[in-house]
Amino acid sequence: MENKRLVMAISSGCLDYVPEEIKDLDIDIIRLHISFKGKEYLEGLDLDPIKFYAELETLKDAKNNLPKTSMPSVAEFCEHFDKAIENGFNEIIILSISTGLSGTYGVACQVAKTYEDRLKITVVDTKTNSFNEGMLAVKAAQLVKQGMSTEDILKEINWIMKTQEFFGVDGKLDYLIYNGRLKGGKALIGKMLSICPVVGFNKDGTLTSWETVRTQKKALARCCEILKEKIGDRAPEDYLLWHCHTGPSLLPILEELEAKVGIKTNHPPVMMSPASGSHNGPWFAGYGLMFIRREDEPLED
């Protein structure tokens, strides 16, 4: 019996907002839900991220009108799994949003157990978000097309997970405060001192404040310094680097600063998915960095 494999991703991986050649990989997308201003949306289908972030920038009484997000339901996972079976697939690899941000991974694992007699399902906690998460699904789909075994695909994915980076600057603290990620005295002092945190993912998949910097421009400059340190002496052909952002307001400043220190992205920018960006707010700008493993780099420690 032919082993026919399907790669699935969560909509937080931003695969709805990428070049067509990536969409041609036929990755199945399981969608998060967004409730905003009295309406319900399926991320990536009926909510334009550009309009969404523009609305957040001018949202009146934002604290009491925050977008609310929810993960896919058990029924929705079942629907995707049933469709995969109908289309002749007998194996699925799911790249899920970090467990540090969502319970989606847990639901996927729970549902996968009920399909054990019909499908081989592997669920991966990517320990990241946004297009870094999506790029792991892209890599998996590319390797499936090349005929690589699932065991080796997971080894490659694990190597990338250990080395990739996603970080940036929240230009204003408003949404971090409204969503409860910054509380009490820290929130008050941060607003008073115009502090902009450099936020990023730790290796355990939690999103935290790496550093706090005064003013947007200084925080973005520090972002550039951190990126240079992360890349080190690695050649541009050995990594993919792109801008990740919510609204466009901080991007021109970041591009101006990076040009001064010789940073060049080599992948088109990707807008953060609304379900993720609604927690950071419309003033986020930063980087996604994914290393390409060289022949001299061992796959396993």
Secondary structure as GFF3:
##gff-version 3
##sequence-region A 1 301
A	DSSP	beta_strand	5	10	.	.	.	ID=ss1
A	DSSP	three_ten_helix	11	13	.	.	.	ID=ss2
A	DSSP	three_ten_helix	15	17	.	.	.	ID=ss3
A	DSSP	alpha_helix	20	23	.	.	.	ID=ss4
A	DSSP	beta_strand	28	30	.	.	.	ID=ss5
A	DSSP	beta_strand	33	36	.	.	.	ID=ss6
A	DSSP	beta_strand	39	42	.	.	.	ID=ss7
A	DSSP	alpha_helix	49	57	.	.	.	ID=ss8
A	DSSP	three_ten_helix	62	64	.	.	.	ID=ss9
A	DSSP	beta_strand	68	70	.	.	.	ID=ss10
A	DSSP	alpha_helix	74	86	.	.	.	ID=ss11
A	DSSP	beta_strand	91	96	.	.	.	ID=ss12
A	DSSP	alpha_helix	104	113	.	.	.	ID=ss13
A	DSSP	beta_strand	120	125	.	.	.	ID=ss14
A	DSSP	alpha_helix	130	145	.	.	.	ID=ss15
A	DSSP	alpha_helix	150	163	.	.	.	ID=ss16
A	DSSP	beta_strand	165	170	.	.	.	ID=ss17
A	DSSP	alpha_helix	174	178	.	.	.	ID=ss18
A	DSSP	alpha_helix	184	192	.	.	.	ID=ss19
A	DSSP	beta_strand	195	201	.	.	.	ID=ss20
A	DSSP	beta_strand	207	214	.	.	.	ID=ss21
A	DSSP	alpha_helix	216	231	.	.	.	ID=ss22
A	DSSP	three_ten_helix	236	238	.	.	.	ID=ss23
A	DSSP	beta_strand	239	245	.	.	.	ID=ss24
A	DSSP	alpha_helix	251	260	.	.	.	ID=ss25
A	DSSP	beta_strand	270	271	.	.	.	ID=ss26
A	DSSP	alpha_helix	274	280	.	.	.	ID=ss27
A	DSSP	beta_strand	284	291	.	.	.	ID=ss28
###
